[in-house]
Amino acid sequence: MAKAARHRDPPSLPVRLAVSWLTNALVLAIVAGVLAGVTVANPGDLLLAAAVFGVLNTMLKPLLRLVTLPLAILTFGIAWFFVSLLMLVITKDAVTGFHIYGFWTLVKATLIVWVVNLVLDLTPGPWQITGSRRKQR
C-alpha cells in the first residue's frame, strides 16, 4: 500500500496546459507590473499573451534553439537569450493589447522572464507539473 501511495499518475494534459497558461500569465503580469514600458490593456489580453507566449515557447523556441546551437556554442549561450527575446517580440506583435516599448525594456523583460522562471523551477508548487519543471520519477 505504501508503494501505491507514493506513485501518482501524472496530471492530465488539460491540467498541465492550464497550469502552464496561468504560470505564463503570472510571469507576464510580473513583467508588466515591474516595468513601466510594458503594458497590458486588460486581463483578457494578458491571458491571450500568456497563451501565445506558451505556444511559442513550446513549438517555436525548441526549433530555434536547435538551429542556433552552433552560434550558442560560440557565444557561450548568449544567442539563446535572443531566441527568448524573440518569443516576447512575437508575442507583443501578435497580441494588440500587450505592448513592450523600446529595445532595452524588451531586454529587461526577457531577463525578468528568465529570473521568474528560474525561481519557479526552484520553488515547489503547482507549476512543477509542466514542461521542464515536471519532476522525473
C-alpha atoms as one frame of an Amber mdcrd trajectory, in Angstrom:
protein
   0.000   0.000   0.000   2.856   2.410   0.794   4.302   1.855  -2.674   0.947
   2.668  -4.298   0.618   5.833  -2.202   3.980   7.127  -3.452   3.175   6.591
  -7.122   0.734   9.030  -8.637  -0.323   9.301 -12.218   0.863  12.483 -13.896
  -1.741  15.215 -14.284  -3.767  15.108 -17.476  -2.731  17.166 -20.488  -5.541
  19.721 -19.995  -4.438  20.260 -16.386  -0.788  20.676 -17.406  -1.779  23.118
 -20.179  -3.960  25.155 -17.808  -1.195  25.376 -15.200   1.336  26.350 -17.885
  -1.023  29.003 -19.258  -1.678  30.503 -15.820   2.033  30.390 -14.978   2.822
  32.287 -18.184   0.105  34.804 -17.284   1.715  35.247 -13.848   5.169  35.753
 -15.386   3.882  38.319 -17.909   1.872  40.098 -15.187   5.043  40.395 -13.104
   6.884  41.835 -16.107   4.077  44.361 -16.694   3.985  45.235 -13.006   7.728
  45.779 -12.711   8.452  47.601 -15.984   6.696  50.862 -16.870   7.440  50.185
 -20.545   5.323  47.019 -20.567   1.565  47.479 -20.637  -1.396  45.156 -20.854
  -4.752  46.643 -21.867  -6.905  44.220 -19.842  -6.889  40.782 -18.187  -8.143
  39.153 -21.398  -5.132  40.469 -23.302  -2.859  39.182 -20.544  -4.382  35.695
 -20.849  -4.123  35.844 -24.647  -0.487  36.954 -24.440   0.181  34.095 -22.000
  -1.367  31.608 -24.445   0.624  32.955 -27.404   3.834  33.047 -25.343   3.248
  29.481 -24.159   2.629  28.148 -27.661   5.736  29.920 -28.975   7.869  28.563
 -26.138   6.535  25.070 -26.720   6.633  24.905 -30.502   8.984  27.519 -31.968
  11.608  28.060 -29.291  12.964  24.470 -29.280  13.343  24.584 -33.067  15.136
  27.937 -32.927  17.395  26.687 -30.150  18.369  23.704 -32.290  19.043  25.894
 -35.328  21.103  28.371 -33.277  23.062  25.693 -31.386  26.369  26.351 -33.208
  26.029  30.096 -32.568  25.077  29.422 -28.947  28.245  27.361 -28.514  30.365
  30.164 -29.981  28.664  32.806 -27.811  28.525  30.683 -24.626  24.717  30.618
 -24.763  24.129  34.324 -25.328  22.462  33.551 -28.664  19.699  31.732 -26.764
  18.946  34.933 -24.845  18.000  36.470 -28.179  15.819  33.468 -29.001  13.949
  34.126 -25.741  13.782  37.819 -26.585  12.284  36.917 -29.963   9.481  34.973
 -28.216   8.477  38.202 -26.443   8.729  40.212 -29.679   6.420  37.804 -31.496
   4.013  37.795 -28.533   3.814  41.603 -28.399   3.314  41.744 -32.171   0.588
  39.086 -32.094  -1.442  40.458 -29.165  -2.672  44.009 -29.750  -3.280  44.736
 -26.056   0.202  43.622 -24.923   2.929  46.220 -25.521   6.636  46.406 -24.825
   8.085  49.827 -25.594  11.773  50.042 -26.521  14.624  47.629 -27.035  16.059
  47.969 -23.526  12.646  47.383 -21.988  12.469  44.214 -24.090  15.898  43.151
 -22.796  14.794  43.801 -19.187  11.519  41.933 -19.776  13.444  38.931 -21.126
  15.711  38.978 -18.067  12.716  39.159 -15.725  11.028  36.238 -17.501  14.258
  34.261 -17.127  14.633  35.114 -13.410  10.973  34.389 -12.582  11.169  31.049
 -14.431  14.374  30.200 -12.541  12.639  30.961  -9.225   9.634  28.851 -10.271
  11.968  25.994 -11.227  13.439  26.055  -7.719  10.213  26.674  -5.776   7.783
  23.821  -5.092   4.255  24.472  -6.310   1.634  23.501  -8.873   3.773  24.911
 -11.706   6.157  21.977 -11.111   3.877  19.676 -13.126   4.567  21.302 -16.507
   7.351  21.348 -19.070  10.940  21.361 -17.825   9.675  21.816 -14.273   7.982
  18.413 -14.317   9.705  16.140 -11.854  11.106  12.936 -13.277  10.149   9.845
 -11.302
